[in-house]
Amino acid sequence: EINMPLSEFTRKLIETRLTEYCDRKIPIDVRDQVKLIYKIVSYKVNLIETRPYHRDPAIWTETPIAQFRLDRVTKKWSLYWMDRNSRWRLYDLIKPSADFDDMLKALDDDKTGIFWG
């Protein structure tokens, strides 16, 4: 089944890595203004920036930053970016990798500004 979820081991690893990543990217003293969160759905992981809505700070808006996809056959991760039409596109400046940390490094090293504009 294509939509089979991540294994428990892989899920825990991704949760650990992304929690560390989000904590590192957003200083604690500005987390009332901006946060990085992630959502795992099946074999895809979305990294999302969230901020208080300017008209109602009680409501937080979400902006997708990146998507990581695990190929269940090759067991390799790929990195995707969202275009202006809200479609995910393969970020082809990094090859698929079995090491999820390679995807986070590519996100940090992004010279195109495609993720962090």
C-alpha positions as CSV (number, residue, x, y, z in Angstrom):
1,E,0.0,0.0,0.0
2,I,1.5,3.3,-1.1
3,N,-0.1,5.3,1.8
4,M,1.4,3.1,4.5
5,P,2.6,5.2,7.3
6,L,6.2,5.5,8.5
7,S,7.5,2.7,10.8
8,E,7.4,3.5,14.5
9,F,11.2,3.7,14.5
10,T,11.4,6.1,11.5
11,R,8.6,8.2,12.9
12,K,10.4,8.6,16.3
13,L,13.6,9.5,14.5
14,I,11.9,12.1,12.4
15,E,10.1,13.6,15.4
16,T,13.3,13.8,17.3
17,R,15.3,15.4,14.4
18,L,12.5,17.9,13.5
19,T,11.8,18.9,17.1
20,E,15.6,19.7,17.5
21,Y,15.6,21.5,14.1
22,C,12.5,23.6,14.9
23,D,14.0,24.5,18.3
24,R,17.3,25.5,16.7
25,K,15.8,27.6,13.9
26,I,13.4,29.7,16.1
27,P,14.9,31.4,19.2
28,I,12.9,30.8,22.3
29,D,12.3,34.6,22.9
30,V,10.4,35.0,19.6
31,R,8.2,31.9,19.7
32,D,5.2,34.0,20.7
33,Q,5.6,35.6,17.2
34,V,6.7,32.7,15.0
35,K,7.0,28.9,15.4
36,L,8.1,26.0,13.2
37,I,6.0,22.9,13.4
38,Y,5.8,19.7,11.5
39,K,3.0,17.3,10.5
40,I,3.5,13.7,9.6
41,V,0.9,12.3,7.2
42,S,1.6,8.8,5.9
43,Y,5.1,8.9,4.3
44,K,5.2,12.7,3.9
45,V,6.3,15.2,6.5
46,N,5.4,18.9,6.2
47,L,7.5,21.6,7.8
48,I,5.3,24.6,8.5
49,E,5.9,28.1,9.7
50,T,3.1,29.4,11.9
51,R,2.5,33.0,13.1
52,P,-0.3,34.9,14.8
53,Y,-2.9,36.3,12.3
54,H,-2.5,40.1,12.3
55,R,-6.2,40.7,12.7
56,D,-6.7,38.2,15.5
57,P,-3.5,37.1,17.3
58,A,-5.4,34.2,18.9
59,I,-5.5,32.6,15.5
60,W,-2.2,31.2,14.1
61,T,-1.8,31.1,10.3
62,E,0.3,28.3,8.7
63,T,2.7,28.7,5.8
64,P,4.2,25.5,4.3
65,I,8.0,25.7,4.1
66,A,9.1,22.2,2.9
67,Q,7.9,18.7,2.5
68,F,10.0,15.5,3.0
69,R,8.9,12.3,1.3
70,L,10.1,8.8,2.0
71,D,10.2,6.5,-1.0
72,R,9.1,3.2,0.4
73,V,10.9,1.2,-2.2
74,T,14.4,2.9,-2.1
75,K,14.0,4.0,1.6
76,K,15.3,7.4,0.6
77,W,14.0,10.8,1.5
78,S,13.4,13.6,-1.1
79,L,12.9,17.3,-0.4
80,Y,10.0,19.3,-2.0
81,W,9.2,23.0,-2.1
82,M,5.8,24.6,-2.7
83,D,5.2,26.7,-5.7
84,R,3.0,29.8,-5.9
85,N,0.1,27.5,-7.1
86,S,0.4,25.5,-3.8
87,R,1.9,22.5,-5.6
88,W,4.8,20.6,-4.2
89,R,7.8,20.4,-6.5
90,L,10.9,18.3,-6.2
91,Y,13.9,20.3,-5.0
92,D,16.5,18.7,-7.3
93,L,19.6,20.4,-5.9
94,I,19.9,17.4,-3.5
95,K,19.8,13.8,-4.4
96,P,17.4,11.5,-2.5
97,S,19.1,10.2,0.6
98,A,18.5,7.5,3.2
99,D,19.8,10.0,5.8
100,F,17.0,12.4,6.8
101,D,19.7,14.8,8.2
102,D,20.8,15.4,4.6
103,M,17.4,16.9,3.9
104,L,17.7,19.2,6.9
105,K,21.1,20.3,5.8
106,A,19.9,21.0,2.3
107,L,17.1,23.1,3.8
108,D,19.7,25.1,5.8
109,D,22.1,25.4,2.9
110,D,19.4,26.6,0.4
111,K,21.1,29.2,-1.8
112,T,18.0,29.7,-4.0
113,G,15.9,31.3,-1.2
114,I,13.1,28.9,-2.2
115,F,12.4,27.7,1.3
116,W,13.2,30.7,3.5
117,G,12.6,33.4,0.9
